[in-house]
Amino acid sequence: MNVSEYVIGGLANVGATLFTNPIDVIKTRIQLQGELAARGTYVEPYKGIFHGLVTIARNDGLLGLQKGLVPTMYFQFVVNAFRLGIYSTANNMQWTRDKNGDESFGLGLFWGAGGGAVGAYFSSPFFMEFKKVVI
């Protein structure tokens, strides 16, 4: 097991998060608008992605588009460090190969899904914190 593969996998996605977090903020607010109101009785403050972008920037400032950035970075680091690190370790140890030494789709799927499940499990508290901060 090479720890650097886990760290590099996590850091790569942390960098990407700086660019994708505003889209997640808008998406989350659109998904949750009117969630607590009776159907048809709420006003839609966000009528789409571009309208949401303008509305959030106008009401919360440009930094409002980066709400929840820290928990999102933690989430991305943890989920992707485990996901990419576990698969990479399995691949390096040749656990993704069959008895003949050929790459096995099933074993690759198993290790990829397993890494994803472990990453999702350990990163879920950060995901919930992001949702709490964004609303």
Stockholm file with secondary structure:
# STOCKHOLM 1.0

chainA/1-135         MNVSEYVIGGLANVGATLFTNPIDVIKTRIQLQGELAARGTYVEPYKGIFHGLVTIARNDGLLGLQKGLVPTMYFQFVVNAFRLGIYSTANNMQWTRDKNGDESFGLGLFWGAGGGAVGAYFSSPFFMEFKKVVI
#=GR chainA/1-135 SS CCHHHHHHHHHHHHHHHHHHHHHHHHHHHHHHTTTTSCTTCSCCSCCSHHHHHHHHHHHHCGGGGGTTHHHHHHHHHHHHHHHHHHHHHHHHTTTTBCTTSCBCHHHHHHHHHHHHHHHHHHHHHHHHHHHHHHC
#=GC SS_cons         CCHHHHHHHHHHHHHHHHHHHHHHHHHHHHHHTTTTSCTTCSCCSCCSHHHHHHHHHHHHCGGGGGTTHHHHHHHHHHHHHHHHHHHHHHHHTTTTBCTTSCBCHHHHHHHHHHHHHHHHHHHHHHHHHHHHHHC
//
